[in-house]
């Protein structure tokens, strides 16, 4: 299996971006800009979710329009135990992995028997089922959401109570997610997964159980996204069904497409660009959604390969 190495323009972009992300907390302390730390932390958490979506969308060819459901489930796996006074981080993480894995397994057994627009619609349907289920649970705030009064705690006094510690935990999870996805897609498992996205019938004729491969990939991606939700719950200290709305799933898809679907670091670049443009435009005008929508249309029409493709093109022109 290949490891992550800074080869090519995108490899060096990855190294530079990760190094810059590691320097964000010292900068915010020196510049006294805690808001910037919160903004970047949000981008890092969403980047983890985008990397997990890229595994099924970019490499597996499965366009899931309900991926944000795992963010919401992961966040509620923090909020519901905290509602009962359980702040044990390991317990919350275990619940997140089990619940998200079980949800991905059960829904994947149904969704992965479909293709194309049918797969898109059925993943959306399952996500909306969870969305409306959480709205109906008045015990946990319903549509108003639920406040979390403290962040997760870990054994031996370890805690993520301060923002800088939580930020580095999020960055560490992002790096681990990138390494994991890199090892998956460059393994035999990944070859079958990518081959199934291109010509599933041919691989089945060769005797490969592609359904099992795709289902395993779907479960792994769901768990990864659930962990992003666990981090988001600890970051915001507030959870609501809006976290798993279909609009959030659409935003995740665009983050992947903007950065470059099927590339390792593209989703991270796409998430960063998405958050930065959203923040910039919202500071200019109250009608920022209109201009942002036009930008998204232009990217879809003319930005094939996303930011990953742009850096590759720029490198070829200079060489």
Number of C-alpha atoms within 10 A of each C-alpha: 10 10 10 14 10 13 10 11 15 21 14 13 17 20 14 13 15 15 11 12 17 15 11 17 23 12 15 16 12 8 10 11 12 14 10 15 21 18 14 18 26 20 22 26 26 29 29 29 33 33 31 30 31 31 27 27 23 23 24 25 21 22 20 26 26 26 31 33 33 32 32 29 31 31 31 30 25 31 30 19 16 20 16 8 12 16 21 17 20 13 17 25 19 13 18 28 24 14 19 28 22 15 19 25 18 13 18 23 16 14 22 18 11 15 14 11 10 13 20 17 18 21 23 20 15 17 25 18 13 19 23 15 12 23 19 14 12 12 11 19 16 16 17 13 20 21 18 23 13 15 23 23 18 14 9 6 6 10 15 19 14 10 16 19 13 18 25 18 15 25 20 14 19 23 14 13 20 19 14 13 21 20 17 18 21 14 14 12 17 21 14 20 28 22 18 23 18 14 10 17 13 12 16 13 9 8 8 15 14 19 17 13 16 25 23 18 22 27 22 21 28 32 25 27 33 33 29 29 31 28 30 25 27 24 23 14 17 17 27 23 25 18 23 25 22 21 14 18 25 15 17 29 26 21 30 31 29 28 29 26 31 23 23 24 24 28 34 30 22 27 30 23 17 21 16 15 15 15 13 11 16 15 10 9 11 9 10 16 13 12 14 16 11 10 13 16 12 11 17 14 9 9 17 16 21 23 25 25 19 16 16 14 13 11 13 10 8 6 5
